[in-house]
Amino acid sequence: MKHKRQSPIFVILLLISIPIASIILSHTEGPGGIMRMIGFPEDIIPSAEADELPGNEDPVPSADPIVNIEENIPNPADEANEKPDRVADEDVVQTVPLVEPKRRAHAIADPNPIIERKLVFKEADDSYFDDALFIGDSRSVGLEAYGDLGKAKFFCKVSLSTAGIRSVSASVKGYGNVTLAQLFSKAKFGKVYIMLGINEVASKLDTTAGSYKERVDWVKQQQPDAVVYVMANMLVTEARSNKNIYGVNNARLRALNERQAENADNETVFYIDCNEYFGDGKGNLSPVYSGDGVHPYGKYYKTWGQWIKEHVAVFEEVVISEW
């Protein structure tokens, strides 16, 4: 039989198609993959098992292996006992232990607080002076008349001195004309105010200051429960000081006031100085407040009385905690 000779073009196409088919088969998982690529329906595409050639010793495992979940849960004890492989030095991570921050304790009450007493001067109403006694000279006489200090009692007299308070008598409302010793035997006072010294400031300072201290100590003995206020001598005006009448001048008055202030222990004896209000800023009584340079005008005695009300010694408790 005579065979028909194939066309050279057919031979060339056949040679080209063989390697192309091999490549396609290697990437499309057999004939089934080719059919999927061409677009055949899935129900006529053979399964993967059908694509396998006989003689294969390593079958492809199932796509969905059964896994026992509990068997794959790591055991913490095993992890703790497991020795890790040695890690290279450059891969070691340095860890720093965490430090618990100190808790602030200010919100917790201190079981043993430290309490400090602080002296302050505050304003009091008229009732504070119900058991008060004022001892003084002619300027205290004006304070009794115009000072508006409630029910306070006054043992005061023109030209009274520290040396004379234990011997002279004075008219005291409710008690008549009595000496100070007699008054103390009849009445108990919660506060005693003393302003003396201007009538003897010309004497030696040590003598006057010593006499004043003795009188303060005597008052404390006679009235042991009383709070004593040492009142600074009100200064005189600059013009009156320059005249130096009877040896009264502001240099001597300021020196005496400084010595009198030493009697204050800030426990039961307190020093108050009205010159901070009535002064002219130069160490003198302002002429605004006085006509004769020594005694305030009548209307300013009430101002003086108000200043005294605003300077009542009070102890406040301040809690100091060590926490």
CORJOHU-V690958 format. One record per residue. N is the residue number from 1. PHI is phi in radians with two decimals (999 if undefined). Layout:
((N | PHI) (N | PHI))
This chain:
((1 | 999) (2 | -1.60) (3 | -1.47) (4 | -1.40) (5 | -1.30) (6 | -1.31) (7 | -1.22) (8 | -1.03) (9 | -1.15) (10 | -1.11) (11 | -1.10) (12 | -1.12) (13 | -1.12) (14 | -1.11) (15 | -1.11) (16 | -1.29) (17 | -1.26) (18 | -1.10) (19 | -1.13) (20 | -1.15) (21 | -1.12) (22 | -1.09) (23 | -1.11) (24 | -1.10) (25 | -1.10) (26 | -1.22) (27 | -1.92) (28 | -2.13) (29 | 0.94) (30 | 1.46) (31 | -1.05) (32 | -1.04) (33 | -1.18) (34 | -1.16) (35 | -1.17) (36 | -1.11) (37 | -1.14) (38 | -1.32) (39 | 2.01) (40 | -1.15) (41 | -1.13) (42 | -1.17) (43 | -1.24) (44 | -1.89) (45 | -1.48) (46 | -1.11) (47 | -1.24) (48 | -1.14) (49 | -1.10) (50 | -1.22) (51 | -1.38) (52 | -1.31) (53 | -1.55) (54 | -1.12) (55 | 1.70) (56 | -1.23) (57 | -1.67) (58 | -2.09) (59 | -1.14) (60 | -1.21) (61 | -1.17) (62 | -1.06) (63 | -1.22) (64 | -2.19) (65 | -1.20) (66 | -1.46) (67 | -2.08) (68 | -1.50) (69 | -1.08) (70 | -1.12) (71 | -1.20) (72 | -1.73) (73 | -1.32) (74 | -1.18) (75 | -1.58) (76 | -0.98) (77 | -1.14) (78 | -1.15) (79 | -1.15) (80 | -1.18) (81 | -1.50) (82 | -1.26) (83 | -1.56) (84 | -1.25) (85 | -1.13) (86 | -1.08) (87 | -1.74) (88 | -1.09) (89 | -0.96) (90 | -1.27) (91 | -1.70) (92 | -1.26) (93 | -1.76) (94 | -1.36) (95 | -1.94) (96 | -1.96) (97 | -1.10) (98 | -1.33) (99 | -1.90) (100 | -1.17) (101 | -1.13) (102 | -1.17) (103 | -1.46) (104 | -1.30) (105 | -1.81) (106 | -1.16) (107 | -1.40) (108 | -1.69) (109 | -1.15) (110 | -1.24) (111 | -1.19) (112 | -2.27) (113 | -1.22) (114 | -1.65) (115 | -1.92) (116 | -1.98) (117 | -1.56) (118 | -2.06) (119 | -1.46) (120 | -2.36) (121 | -1.97) (122 | -2.26) (123 | -1.47) (124 | -2.14) (125 | -1.52) (126 | -1.06) (127 | -1.11) (128 | -1.07) (129 | -1.68) (130 | -1.07) (131 | -2.03) (132 | -1.75) (133 | -2.23) (134 | -1.90) (135 | -2.02) (136 | -3.05) (137 | -1.69) (138 | -1.05) (139 | -1.26) (140 | -1.27) (141 | -1.06) (142 | -1.15) (143 | -1.14) (144 | -1.15) (145 | -1.31) (146 | -2.21) (147 | -1.32) (148 | 0.98) (149 | -1.89) (150 | 1.12) (151 | -1.67) (152 | -1.06) (153 | -1.72) (154 | -2.27) (155 | -1.87) (156 | -2.47) (157 | -2.77) (158 | -1.04) (159 | 1.19) (160 | -1.17) (161 | -2.15) (162 | -1.09) (163 | -1.19) (164 | -1.64) (165 | -1.20) (166 | -1.62) (167 | -2.05) (168 | -1.45) (169 | -2.02) (170 | -2.53) (171 | -1.49) (172 | -2.08) (173 | -0.99) (174 | 1.57) (175 | -2.24) (176 | 1.35) (177 | -1.51) (178 | -2.40) (179 | -1.41) (180 | -1.17) (181 | -1.09) (182 | -1.13) (183 | -1.09) (184 | -1.14) (185 | -1.31) (186 | -1.79) (187 | -2.42) (188 | -1.95) (189 | -2.01) (190 | -1.54) (191 | -2.48) (192 | -2.26) (193 | -1.82) (194 | -2.22) (195 | -2.34) (196 | -2.49) (197 | 2.36) (198 | -1.13) (199 | -1.39) (200 | -2.35) (201 | -1.16) (202 | -1.28) (203 | -1.30) (204 | -1.06) (205 | -1.03) (206 | -1.09) (207 | -1.15) (208 | -1.16) (209 | -1.13) (210 | -1.15) (211 | -1.10) (212 | -1.10) (213 | -1.07) (214 | -1.06) (215 | -1.22) (216 | -1.12) (217 | -1.09) (218 | -1.15) (219 | -1.06) (220 | -1.12) (221 | -1.20) (222 | -1.28) (223 | -2.26) (224 | -1.12) (225 | -1.63) (226 | -1.52) (227 | -1.53) (228 | -1.83) (229 | -1.92) (230 | -1.48) (231 | -1.69) (232 | -1.07) (233 | -1.15) (234 | -1.14) (235 | -1.24) (236 | -1.88) (237 | -1.17) (238 | -1.08) (239 | -1.10) (240 | -1.21) (241 | -1.09) (242 | -1.15) (243 | -1.31) (244 | 0.96) (245 | -1.19) (246 | 1.01) (247 | 1.36) (248 | -1.56) (249 | -2.57) (250 | -1.26) (251 | -1.07) (252 | -1.23) (253 | -1.11) (254 | -1.15) (255 | -1.12) (256 | -1.15) (257 | -1.05) (258 | -1.09) (259 | -1.22) (260 | -1.14) (261 | -1.10) (262 | -1.18) (263 | -1.28) (264 | -1.31) (265 | -1.80) (266 | 1.00) (267 | -2.13) (268 | -2.17) (269 | -2.18) (270 | -2.25) (271 | -1.87) (272 | -2.25) (273 | -2.24) (274 | -1.29) (275 | -1.16) (276 | -1.15) (277 | -1.66) (278 | -1.57) (279 | -1.29) (280 | -1.68) (281 | 1.49) (282 | -2.11) (283 | 1.58) (284 | -2.36) (285 | -1.29) (286 | -1.17) (287 | -1.11) (288 | -1.07) (289 | -1.68) (290 | -2.46) (291 | -1.64) (292 | -1.65) (293 | 1.51) (294 | -2.20) (295 | -1.78) (296 | -1.18) (297 | -1.06) (298 | -0.92) (299 | -1.18) (300 | -1.51) (301 | -1.16) (302 | -1.15) (303 | -1.07) (304 | -1.10) (305 | -1.05) (306 | -1.14) (307 | -1.06) (308 | -1.09) (309 | -1.07) (310 | -1.48) (311 | -2.22) (312 | -1.75) (313 | -1.25) (314 | -2.38) (315 | -1.77) (316 | -1.92) (317 | -1.61) (318 | -2.00) (319 | -1.48) (320 | -1.99) (321 | -1.76) (322 | -1.43) (323 | -1.44))
